[in-house]
Amino acid sequence: MGVSYKKLWKLLIDKDMKKRDLKEAANLSPSIITKLNQNRSVTVSTLARICTALNCRIEDMMEITQDDLE
């Protein structure tokens, strides 16, 4: 299983925000933005900070994906 943050990037577009804006609003480090870009796992507290900053729910910004290798 993996994660996809495509919904997050679409949400930013809908809110007319850039990744830099998200970084500042949710107090994220550059390494967390890199992890999100690469669809890698981040902590639940990070997801909560993003949800708070964007006023959204977790399912509005990410989804669980099935790996082809399973």
PLY file of the C-alpha trace (Angstrom):
ply
format ascii 1.0
element vertex 70
property float x
property float y
property float z
element edge 69
property int vertex1
property int vertex2
end_header
0.00 0.00 0.00
1.04 3.54 -0.64
-0.29 7.05 -0.37
-1.12 9.67 -2.95
-1.30 13.39 -2.28
-2.75 14.33 -5.69
-5.86 15.60 -3.92
-3.69 17.93 -1.83
-2.13 19.51 -4.91
-5.56 19.94 -6.49
-6.84 21.48 -3.25
-3.98 23.99 -3.31
-4.87 24.93 -6.88
-8.53 25.36 -5.89
-7.48 27.62 -3.01
-5.05 29.55 -5.25
-2.12 28.54 -3.04
1.42 27.47 -3.84
3.42 24.82 -2.01
5.37 27.65 -0.39
2.11 29.03 1.01
1.23 25.62 2.43
4.70 25.32 3.95
4.25 28.62 5.76
0.59 28.13 6.75
1.13 24.67 8.24
4.67 25.35 9.50
6.17 22.52 7.41
9.84 21.88 6.79
11.23 21.60 3.27
11.83 17.88 3.87
8.12 17.32 4.56
7.19 19.08 1.33
9.67 16.77 -0.44
8.05 13.71 1.15
4.62 14.90 0.04
5.91 15.49 -3.50
7.24 11.93 -3.56
4.03 10.42 -2.12
5.92 9.18 0.93
4.44 8.73 4.38
4.34 11.61 6.85
3.20 11.67 10.46
-0.39 12.05 11.52
0.49 15.27 13.33
1.81 16.66 10.03
-1.43 15.70 8.28
-3.39 17.33 11.11
-1.42 20.59 10.71
-2.14 20.59 6.98
-5.84 19.93 7.59
-6.00 22.77 10.08
-4.19 25.17 7.75
-6.41 24.29 4.79
-9.62 23.78 6.78
-10.15 20.35 5.27
-10.37 16.67 6.21
-7.62 14.09 5.65
-9.61 12.37 2.91
-9.81 15.71 1.08
-6.04 15.75 0.57
-4.80 12.16 0.39
-5.79 8.64 -0.48
-4.43 5.17 0.11
-3.29 3.46 -3.08
-2.71 -0.16 -3.92
0.82 -1.03 -5.04
1.05 -3.08 -8.20
3.40 -5.51 -6.45
0.83 -6.84 -3.99
0 1
1 2
2 3
3 4
4 5
5 6
6 7
7 8
8 9
9 10
10 11
11 12
12 13
13 14
14 15
15 16
16 17
17 18
18 19
19 20
20 21
21 22
22 23
23 24
24 25
25 26
26 27
27 28
28 29
29 30
30 31
31 32
32 33
33 34
34 35
35 36
36 37
37 38
38 39
39 40
40 41
41 42
42 43
43 44
44 45
45 46
46 47
47 48
48 49
49 50
50 51
51 52
52 53
53 54
54 55
55 56
56 57
57 58
58 59
59 60
60 61
61 62
62 63
63 64
64 65
65 66
66 67
67 68
68 69
